[in-house]
């Protein structure tokens, strides 16, 4: 949405999140799934609030549908009255747990 290539590291994700948040004047969650490294870092920026960094092990291969699952879980949590930060945190755990139940994959250590 910023017109640039997907961020390859956490610093790039922060930069893109900040740029997009300032442009749309709304909260932005930038996923770190396309970055490199053993950790998957997501960044949540909300206007007039400190940014939030979410950290989890990276799965060993690309998964299809995790973004859709994540956004649906965030929306569901928000509908139940949770804050945006809590909703993102819960949704990330929900997706991680769903992937962990899969017999075909293990997260990178």
Secondary structure by P-SEA (a helix, b strand, c coil): cccccccccaaaaaaaaaaaaaaccbbbbbbcccccccbbbbbbbcccccbbbbbbbbccccccaaaaaaaaaaaaaaaacccaaaaaaaaaaaaaaaaaacccccccc
